[in-house]
Amino acid sequence: MRRVVLFAVLAISAAAILGAVVMNLWNWLVPELLGGRIVTFWQAMGALVLSRILFGRFLGWHGHGRPGRLRIIDRWERMTPEEREKFRVGLRRGCGAGRRERGEAQP
């Protein structure tokens, strides 16, 4: 029970600190750079919740499974040298490289 209370206190404290940081950064940058309005603490907390809903992550919390970067590295390491070169050529050509090679029309 003691751990649960300690965790709750730490979680609430972390959320409050993060909300204050967002509020202060917003109020320091946005009105000056973009002509936006000053936000309150609760508006900053709402923005944090909204960003969590839209983007799905806070700080280093990656949810289940491995982060995407590790999957890409694993895939790269499994490629043959020929596949790696073909991938590099495709990146240099741009997004439509695969369609051009197959003779498909560009959108």
PyMOL commands that place a pseudoatom at each C-alpha (Angstrom):
pseudoatom trace, name=CA, resn=MET, resi=1, chain=A, elem=C, hetatm=0, pos=[0.000, 0.000, 0.000]
pseudoatom trace, name=CA, resn=ARG, resi=2, chain=A, elem=C, hetatm=0, pos=[2.868, 2.324, 0.822]
pseudoatom trace, name=CA, resn=ARG, resi=3, chain=A, elem=C, hetatm=0, pos=[4.388, 1.836, -2.639]
pseudoatom trace, name=CA, resn=VAL, resi=4, chain=A, elem=C, hetatm=0, pos=[1.089, 2.639, -4.322]
pseudoatom trace, name=CA, resn=VAL, resi=5, chain=A, elem=C, hetatm=0, pos=[0.784, 5.913, -2.407]
pseudoatom trace, name=CA, resn=LEU, resi=6, chain=A, elem=C, hetatm=0, pos=[4.409, 6.799, -3.147]
pseudoatom trace, name=CA, resn=PHE, resi=7, chain=A, elem=C, hetatm=0, pos=[3.913, 6.030, -6.850]
pseudoatom trace, name=CA, resn=ALA, resi=8, chain=A, elem=C, hetatm=0, pos=[0.750, 8.160, -6.954]
pseudoatom trace, name=CA, resn=VAL, resi=9, chain=A, elem=C, hetatm=0, pos=[2.518, 11.087, -5.293]
pseudoatom trace, name=CA, resn=LEU, resi=10, chain=A, elem=C, hetatm=0, pos=[5.477, 10.813, -7.678]
pseudoatom trace, name=CA, resn=ALA, resi=11, chain=A, elem=C, hetatm=0, pos=[3.207, 10.524, -10.723]
pseudoatom trace, name=CA, resn=ILE, resi=12, chain=A, elem=C, hetatm=0, pos=[1.168, 13.577, -9.715]
pseudoatom trace, name=CA, resn=SER, resi=13, chain=A, elem=C, hetatm=0, pos=[4.341, 15.530, -8.969]
pseudoatom trace, name=CA, resn=ALA, resi=14, chain=A, elem=C, hetatm=0, pos=[5.874, 14.591, -12.328]
pseudoatom trace, name=CA, resn=ALA, resi=15, chain=A, elem=C, hetatm=0, pos=[2.695, 15.587, -14.168]
pseudoatom trace, name=CA, resn=ALA, resi=16, chain=A, elem=C, hetatm=0, pos=[2.597, 18.922, -12.339]
pseudoatom trace, name=CA, resn=ILE, resi=17, chain=A, elem=C, hetatm=0, pos=[6.244, 19.655, -13.100]
pseudoatom trace, name=CA, resn=LEU, resi=18, chain=A, elem=C, hetatm=0, pos=[5.810, 18.679, -16.759]
pseudoatom trace, name=CA, resn=GLY, resi=19, chain=A, elem=C, hetatm=0, pos=[2.697, 20.852, -17.008]
pseudoatom trace, name=CA, resn=ALA, resi=20, chain=A, elem=C, hetatm=0, pos=[4.551, 23.801, -15.495]
pseudoatom trace, name=CA, resn=VAL, resi=21, chain=A, elem=C, hetatm=0, pos=[7.460, 23.314, -17.902]
pseudoatom trace, name=CA, resn=VAL, resi=22, chain=A, elem=C, hetatm=0, pos=[5.098, 23.226, -20.907]
pseudoatom trace, name=CA, resn=MET, resi=23, chain=A, elem=C, hetatm=0, pos=[3.226, 26.292, -19.650]
pseudoatom trace, name=CA, resn=ASN, resi=24, chain=A, elem=C, hetatm=0, pos=[6.406, 28.295, -19.090]
pseudoatom trace, name=CA, resn=LEU, resi=25, chain=A, elem=C, hetatm=0, pos=[7.949, 27.305, -22.431]
pseudoatom trace, name=CA, resn=TRP, resi=26, chain=A, elem=C, hetatm=0, pos=[4.730, 28.125, -24.255]
pseudoatom trace, name=CA, resn=ASN, resi=27, chain=A, elem=C, hetatm=0, pos=[4.325, 31.474, -22.538]
pseudoatom trace, name=CA, resn=TRP, resi=28, chain=A, elem=C, hetatm=0, pos=[7.958, 32.316, -23.180]
pseudoatom trace, name=CA, resn=LEU, resi=29, chain=A, elem=C, hetatm=0, pos=[8.070, 31.355, -26.875]
pseudoatom trace, name=CA, resn=VAL, resi=30, chain=A, elem=C, hetatm=0, pos=[4.673, 31.349, -28.566]
pseudoatom trace, name=CA, resn=PRO, resi=31, chain=A, elem=C, hetatm=0, pos=[3.427, 34.888, -27.833]
pseudoatom trace, name=CA, resn=GLU, resi=32, chain=A, elem=C, hetatm=0, pos=[6.752, 36.368, -28.919]
pseudoatom trace, name=CA, resn=LEU, resi=33, chain=A, elem=C, hetatm=0, pos=[7.384, 34.214, -32.002]
pseudoatom trace, name=CA, resn=LEU, resi=34, chain=A, elem=C, hetatm=0, pos=[3.899, 33.461, -33.297]
pseudoatom trace, name=CA, resn=GLY, resi=35, chain=A, elem=C, hetatm=0, pos=[1.699, 36.084, -31.676]
pseudoatom trace, name=CA, resn=GLY, resi=36, chain=A, elem=C, hetatm=0, pos=[-0.252, 33.432, -29.780]
pseudoatom trace, name=CA, resn=ARG, resi=37, chain=A, elem=C, hetatm=0, pos=[-2.017, 33.735, -26.460]
pseudoatom trace, name=CA, resn=ILE, resi=38, chain=A, elem=C, hetatm=0, pos=[-0.622, 32.993, -23.019]
pseudoatom trace, name=CA, resn=VAL, resi=39, chain=A, elem=C, hetatm=0, pos=[-1.890, 29.708, -21.569]
pseudoatom trace, name=CA, resn=THR, resi=40, chain=A, elem=C, hetatm=0, pos=[-2.764, 28.734, -18.018]
pseudoatom trace, name=CA, resn=PHE, resi=41, chain=A, elem=C, hetatm=0, pos=[-1.440, 25.706, -16.173]
pseudoatom trace, name=CA, resn=TRP, resi=42, chain=A, elem=C, hetatm=0, pos=[-4.613, 23.712, -16.893]
pseudoatom trace, name=CA, resn=GLN, resi=43, chain=A, elem=C, hetatm=0, pos=[-4.511, 24.602, -20.582]
pseudoatom trace, name=CA, resn=ALA, resi=44, chain=A, elem=C, hetatm=0, pos=[-0.921, 23.351, -20.678]
pseudoatom trace, name=CA, resn=MET, resi=45, chain=A, elem=C, hetatm=0, pos=[-2.015, 20.121, -18.995]
pseudoatom trace, name=CA, resn=GLY, resi=46, chain=A, elem=C, hetatm=0, pos=[-4.793, 19.784, -21.576]
pseudoatom trace, name=CA, resn=ALA, resi=47, chain=A, elem=C, hetatm=0, pos=[-2.249, 20.262, -24.353]
pseudoatom trace, name=CA, resn=LEU, resi=48, chain=A, elem=C, hetatm=0, pos=[-0.123, 17.468, -22.843]
pseudoatom trace, name=CA, resn=VAL, resi=49, chain=A, elem=C, hetatm=0, pos=[-3.103, 15.114, -22.688]
pseudoatom trace, name=CA, resn=LEU, resi=50, chain=A, elem=C, hetatm=0, pos=[-4.090, 16.008, -26.246]
pseudoatom trace, name=CA, resn=SER, resi=51, chain=A, elem=C, hetatm=0, pos=[-0.550, 15.371, -27.490]
pseudoatom trace, name=CA, resn=ARG, resi=52, chain=A, elem=C, hetatm=0, pos=[-0.602, 11.998, -25.731]
pseudoatom trace, name=CA, resn=ILE, resi=53, chain=A, elem=C, hetatm=0, pos=[-3.868, 11.108, -27.455]
pseudoatom trace, name=CA, resn=LEU, resi=54, chain=A, elem=C, hetatm=0, pos=[-2.680, 12.272, -30.881]
pseudoatom trace, name=CA, resn=PHE, resi=55, chain=A, elem=C, hetatm=0, pos=[0.923, 11.081, -30.839]
pseudoatom trace, name=CA, resn=GLY, resi=56, chain=A, elem=C, hetatm=0, pos=[0.769, 8.250, -28.329]
pseudoatom trace, name=CA, resn=ARG, resi=57, chain=A, elem=C, hetatm=0, pos=[3.995, 8.747, -26.376]
pseudoatom trace, name=CA, resn=PHE, resi=58, chain=A, elem=C, hetatm=0, pos=[5.408, 10.791, -23.536]
pseudoatom trace, name=CA, resn=LEU, resi=59, chain=A, elem=C, hetatm=0, pos=[9.166, 11.121, -23.159]
pseudoatom trace, name=CA, resn=GLY, resi=60, chain=A, elem=C, hetatm=0, pos=[10.748, 7.661, -23.280]
pseudoatom trace, name=CA, resn=TRP, resi=61, chain=A, elem=C, hetatm=0, pos=[7.674, 5.480, -22.770]
pseudoatom trace, name=CA, resn=HIS, resi=62, chain=A, elem=C, hetatm=0, pos=[7.470, 3.220, -25.807]
pseudoatom trace, name=CA, resn=GLY, resi=63, chain=A, elem=C, hetatm=0, pos=[4.622, 0.929, -24.845]
pseudoatom trace, name=CA, resn=HIS, resi=64, chain=A, elem=C, hetatm=0, pos=[4.835, -2.702, -25.883]
pseudoatom trace, name=CA, resn=GLY, resi=65, chain=A, elem=C, hetatm=0, pos=[7.487, -4.138, -28.141]
pseudoatom trace, name=CA, resn=ARG, resi=66, chain=A, elem=C, hetatm=0, pos=[10.741, -2.677, -29.313]
pseudoatom trace, name=CA, resn=PRO, resi=67, chain=A, elem=C, hetatm=0, pos=[11.100, 0.891, -30.528]
pseudoatom trace, name=CA, resn=GLY, resi=68, chain=A, elem=C, hetatm=0, pos=[10.878, 1.350, -34.300]
pseudoatom trace, name=CA, resn=ARG, resi=69, chain=A, elem=C, hetatm=0, pos=[14.525, 2.320, -34.654]
pseudoatom trace, name=CA, resn=LEU, resi=70, chain=A, elem=C, hetatm=0, pos=[15.679, -1.088, -33.428]
pseudoatom trace, name=CA, resn=ARG, resi=71, chain=A, elem=C, hetatm=0, pos=[13.390, -2.845, -35.926]
pseudoatom trace, name=CA, resn=ILE, resi=72, chain=A, elem=C, hetatm=0, pos=[14.911, -0.809, -38.750]
pseudoatom trace, name=CA, resn=ILE, resi=73, chain=A, elem=C, hetatm=0, pos=[18.446, -1.624, -37.581]
pseudoatom trace, name=CA, resn=ASP, resi=74, chain=A, elem=C, hetatm=0, pos=[17.566, -5.322, -37.375]
pseudoatom trace, name=CA, resn=ARG, resi=75, chain=A, elem=C, hetatm=0, pos=[16.113, -5.239, -40.879]
pseudoatom trace, name=CA, resn=TRP, resi=76, chain=A, elem=C, hetatm=0, pos=[19.190, -3.439, -42.232]
pseudoatom trace, name=CA, resn=GLU, resi=77, chain=A, elem=C, hetatm=0, pos=[21.509, -6.031, -40.674]
pseudoatom trace, name=CA, resn=ARG, resi=78, chain=A, elem=C, hetatm=0, pos=[19.549, -8.882, -42.301]
pseudoatom trace, name=CA, resn=MET, resi=79, chain=A, elem=C, hetatm=0, pos=[19.875, -7.318, -45.796]
pseudoatom trace, name=CA, resn=THR, resi=80, chain=A, elem=C, hetatm=0, pos=[22.419, -8.601, -48.266]
pseudoatom trace, name=CA, resn=PRO, resi=81, chain=A, elem=C, hetatm=0, pos=[24.931, -6.079, -49.683]
pseudoatom trace, name=CA, resn=GLU, resi=82, chain=A, elem=C, hetatm=0, pos=[22.930, -6.046, -52.950]
pseudoatom trace, name=CA, resn=GLU, resi=83, chain=A, elem=C, hetatm=0, pos=[19.694, -5.253, -51.105]
pseudoatom trace, name=CA, resn=ARG, resi=84, chain=A, elem=C, hetatm=0, pos=[21.411, -2.476, -49.175]
pseudoatom trace, name=CA, resn=GLU, resi=85, chain=A, elem=C, hetatm=0, pos=[22.715, -0.887, -52.377]
pseudoatom trace, name=CA, resn=LYS, resi=86, chain=A, elem=C, hetatm=0, pos=[19.291, -1.119, -54.012]
pseudoatom trace, name=CA, resn=PHE, resi=87, chain=A, elem=C, hetatm=0, pos=[17.803, 0.553, -50.930]
pseudoatom trace, name=CA, resn=ARG, resi=88, chain=A, elem=C, hetatm=0, pos=[20.401, 3.353, -51.062]
pseudoatom trace, name=CA, resn=VAL, resi=89, chain=A, elem=C, hetatm=0, pos=[19.711, 3.962, -54.753]
pseudoatom trace, name=CA, resn=GLY, resi=90, chain=A, elem=C, hetatm=0, pos=[16.001, 4.158, -54.044]
pseudoatom trace, name=CA, resn=LEU, resi=91, chain=A, elem=C, hetatm=0, pos=[16.567, 6.731, -51.299]
pseudoatom trace, name=CA, resn=ARG, resi=92, chain=A, elem=C, hetatm=0, pos=[18.689, 8.868, -53.613]
pseudoatom trace, name=CA, resn=ARG, resi=93, chain=A, elem=C, hetatm=0, pos=[16.024, 8.836, -56.329]
pseudoatom trace, name=CA, resn=GLY, resi=94, chain=A, elem=C, hetatm=0, pos=[13.185, 9.861, -54.036]
pseudoatom trace, name=CA, resn=CYS, resi=95, chain=A, elem=C, hetatm=0, pos=[9.766, 8.537, -53.118]
pseudoatom trace, name=CA, resn=GLY, resi=96, chain=A, elem=C, hetatm=0, pos=[8.650, 7.460, -56.603]
pseudoatom trace, name=CA, resn=ALA, resi=97, chain=A, elem=C, hetatm=0, pos=[11.736, 5.400, -57.469]
pseudoatom trace, name=CA, resn=GLY, resi=98, chain=A, elem=C, hetatm=0, pos=[10.024, 2.019, -57.239]
pseudoatom trace, name=CA, resn=ARG, resi=99, chain=A, elem=C, hetatm=0, pos=[7.202, 3.062, -59.561]
pseudoatom trace, name=CA, resn=ARG, resi=100, chain=A, elem=C, hetatm=0, pos=[9.591, 4.374, -62.188]
pseudoatom trace, name=CA, resn=GLU, resi=101, chain=A, elem=C, hetatm=0, pos=[11.462, 1.067, -62.236]
pseudoatom trace, name=CA, resn=ARG, resi=102, chain=A, elem=C, hetatm=0, pos=[8.208, -0.868, -62.734]
pseudoatom trace, name=CA, resn=GLY, resi=103, chain=A, elem=C, hetatm=0, pos=[6.957, 1.576, -65.400]
pseudoatom trace, name=CA, resn=GLU, resi=104, chain=A, elem=C, hetatm=0, pos=[3.935, 2.739, -63.353]
pseudoatom trace, name=CA, resn=ALA, resi=105, chain=A, elem=C, hetatm=0, pos=[2.537, 6.248, -63.687]
pseudoatom trace, name=CA, resn=GLN, resi=106, chain=A, elem=C, hetatm=0, pos=[3.416, 8.882, -61.090]
pseudoatom trace, name=CA, resn=PRO, resi=107, chain=A, elem=C, hetatm=0, pos=[0.492, 10.435, -59.139]
for i in range(1, 107): cmd.bond("trace and resi %d" % i, "trace and resi %d" % (i + 1))
show_as sticks, trace
zoom trace
